[in-house]
Amino acid sequence: MKPLGEVISGFGVSYHLYADDTQLYFSTPNHPNKAVEVLSRCLEAVRVWMGRNRLKLNPSKTEWLWMPAPRYSQLQPQLTVGGELLAPMERVRNLGVLLDGRLSFDDHLVAVSKRAFHQVRLVRQLRPFLDREALCTVTHALVTSRLDYCNALYMGLPLKCTRRLQLVQNAAARVIVGATRCSHVTPLLRSLHWLPVVFRVRFKILVTTFKALHGLGPGYLRDRLLLTYASHRPVRSHREGLLRVPSAKQCRLAAPRGRAFSVGAPTLWNELPPGLRQVPDLRTFRRELKTHLFIQAGLA
């Protein structure tokens, strides 16, 4: 598949390969028609390359998503593949995550909460036969794993969006403890040592940031973090492990800036106590970070 990547990159188009799935993405903030034209020519070149290698590009299985800036939201572009016109999809699935043109994640959150509530009902049926420890294990496998999957994408979303997931977690906690639907959930989360959904998102972002800073994560995330200020002498930000938050000019986003990793991660990181930012190993950092977030959530 390496020659295919060379064909795609020859048009200046970025791509990701996941087994038999190939994803292309291209951005021209001020010239949306150019993006459609470039992608159409790129896809035609891909189709020709595949034909020469006894493969076939199926237009009916080719999906694409249009994410316009607000001023271009009325445009209705169409890609051409092998002479067939492809209209943009309202939503597409990417590694289990539903993406829409506004990156609101509304459809994804609805789908996750629906599937997770179904699993909660299954756990409730098992409650007469399992002790509390076993129920916790089953709940983590069937429910919590769904709430935590790709939850870093929820950073900066309004609380009304993540409320669906919090209701799922509350229901799961009541099932494990055997509490009624009207019982207050804060003591239950405290007894289970569970962080609320919003704080679980912060936990994921901060752990990912720690890994990126210490060479334990992907390099492209580390490149998104502005580590130091340009200076030839040590300054306070160096000593305290602070990260620089890019300005609005440096971070060009159609969506709110706070949802970008390059903005949200440094903001959350700089809010940590200095001693926590300077913890040397991941295991200690995770333990102390969870304690810190428990205090912030009012569960300590």
N, C-alpha and C positions, 0 to 999 in steps of 0.2 A: 504493500500500500504506500510505500515511500514515494514513488513517482506521482501518485495522486496528490500528495501534499505539495509537491513541487509545482504541479499544474495549478493548484489553487493559489498558492502564494505568489505565483507569477502575475496575478491580477491585483496584488496588494490586498487580498482578502485573508483575514485570519480564520483559523479553523481549529476544531478539536475532533479527535478520533476516539470513539468508544466502541471497541470491538467492531461490529458490523455497522455502526451508526456514525455518520459523519455530519458535523455541524459547522456551518459557515456563518460568519458574522462580519458586518461591514458598517462603518459609521461615517457619515458626512453631515454634520449638524446643519450646515447652511445650504446643502445641495441634495435634497432627498431623492430627486429624480436621477441624479448621477449614481447614487447607491443602487437603485433598482437596475439601472443600465449595466453597471459593472457586474452585479450578481448574475444578471441574465447571460452576459457573455461568459462569465466564469462557469456557470452551470452547463452551458452549451459545450464548453471545452471539456468539462468533466464527462458529459454524455459521450462525446466523441472518443475520449480516452478509454472509457469503459467498453464502448463498442469494439475498439481495437483489441481489447483484452478479453473478448467473449463474455462480457458482463452487460447488464442492462440497468439503466437508471429509470426507475418506475415513477412517472409523474404523479400517479394517483397516491403514492406513498410519500411524496415529497411535500413537506409542510414548511411554511415560513411565517414569521411573525413580524409585524410592522410596529415599531415603537417611535412614533413621531413626536417632535416637539409640539407644544400647544398650537403654534401658529401654522403648523402643517397638518393638523388633525383632520382636516376636511379632504385631504388628498386620498384617492383610492388607487394606489399603484398596483400593478400586476406584473409578476415575473413570467418569463417565457421559458419553457423547457421542452425541447424537441418540437417546437411549433405549437405547443399547448399552453394556454394561459392559466396561471395559478393565482387565484385571489388569496390575500392574506387571511390567516386563521384568526379567530377571536382569541383562542388560547391554544397553547401547545404544551406537551409534557416533556420535561427535561430531567432525566434521572429521577423520576418520581415526583417532580415538582411541577405544578401547573403554573405556567407563566402567561400573563395577559399583556396587552399592549401598553398598559399604564403601570405595570409592575405593582398592582395593588395587593395581589395575593388573596383577594377575596374568595375566588373560586377554590384556590388551594386550601385555604383555612376551612372552608365549608366541607370540602371532601375529607380532610384529615379528621376533623371533629366528628363527622358522621361515622367514619370507619372506627375511630377510637371509642365512641359511645357503644357501638356494637360489641367491641371487645370487652368493655366494662360490664355489659349485660352477661356475657359469657363467664366472666370472673365471678359475678354475683351467684351464678348457678353452682359454681365450684365451692363457694364459701362453706357450706355445711360439711364438706369432706376434707378441707385443708386447714392447717393451723395458720397463724398470722405470718410466720416467716415464709411459708410456702406461698401464701397469697401474695406477699410482696414480690417474690421472685416471678410469679406468673404475671403480675401486673406490670412489672418492669419489662418483661418480654413482649407482652401483647399491647400495652397501653402507653407506658412512658416512652418506649422506643419510638413510637409514632409521633408523640409530641415533640421529641427532641430531634427528630430527623431533619437536618438542614434548617434548624431553628435560628441559625445566625442570620438567615434572610429576613427574619422578623424584626431586626434592629431598626428602631425609629418608627415602627408602625404605631398608629393610634391604639390606645388601650381597648377601644371598642372592637378592633380587629382581632386582638389576641384573647378577648374575653371568652370566645367560644372554647378555646383550648383550656382556659382556666376552669371553666365549668366541667370539662371532662376530668381534669385533675381532681377537682373537688369531689366529683361523683366517685372516682376511684378510691380516694382516701376514705370516704364514708363506707364504701363496701368493705375495705380491709378492716377498719376499726369496728364496723357493725353499728355505725351511727345512723340516725334518721336523716331524712332529706332536709329537715329544718334545722339541724344542729349546726352550730358555728364551726367554720372550717379551719380557722387559725390554730386552735389547739390540736386539731388532727394533723395538720401539716407539721406542727412542732414535734408531735410525738413520733411521726414517721421520719422526721429529719428531711423533709422535702422542701426545696425552694419553690416558690410560686413561678408560674410560667415566665413572667417578665424577667425575673432574676435568673432563671435558667438560661435565657437568651444572653444576658450579660455575662454569665459564667462561661458560656461557649465562646463568646467574642474575646473575653480576656484570656482564656486558656489558649485560644488560637493565636492571639497577639504574643503571648509569652513564648509559644513555640516558634513563631516567626522570628522573634528577636534573638532566640538562642540557637538558631539553625536547626530546629526540630520540625519545621513546617516547610511548605513550598516556598521557593524563592520569589515567586511573583507576588506573594503577600508581603514578604519582607520589603520588596521594592516599593510597595504602597505606603510604607511607613517612613516618614521623614524623621530620621533618628536624631540628628543633632543640628544645631544652628551653625552656620559658617563662622568659625572663630578659631584663632590660633592658640587660645589659652583656655584652660578649664573654666567653665561657667557653672552657675547653679543648676541649670537644666541637665548638664552632664552628670553632676554628682548625684542628683536626685532621680535620675533615670526618666526624665520627662521626654515626651514625644511632641513634635511640632504638629499642630493642626493646620492643614493647608487652608489658604484663604479661598474666598468664593471664586476668585480669578483662577487660582491654581486647580480647583476642583470644579470642572464644568459639568453640571448635571441638570437634566430636565426635571428630575425628581428632587425632593428636598435633600439638601446636602448631608444632613445627619444620617441618612440611610447608606451612605457610601462607607466602605470599610476604611478608606484612607482618612475619613473624617470621624466616624463614630468610634473606631477602635482607639485612636489617640486620645479622644475626649474621655472615654471611660477609663483608659489607662492612667491618665493624669489625675483622675479623681481618687485613685487608690492611695492609701497611706504610703509614705516613702519607704518604710521598712518592707512592705509587701511587694513593691515594685522591684526591690533589690534582692528578693529571695533567689538563691542560686539554682535550685533544682525543681523540676516540674511537680514531683509528688508533694513536696512541702508547699509549693505555691497553690496547688489545687485545694489542699486541706485548709490553709489559712484563708484562701479566697472564699471558700464556702462559708467559713465562720464569719468573715467580714460581711458577706451578702446576707447571711442570716440576721445579723444585727441590723442591717439596712432595711430588711423586710419586716422587722419588728417581731421576729420569731425567737430571738435569743432569750 
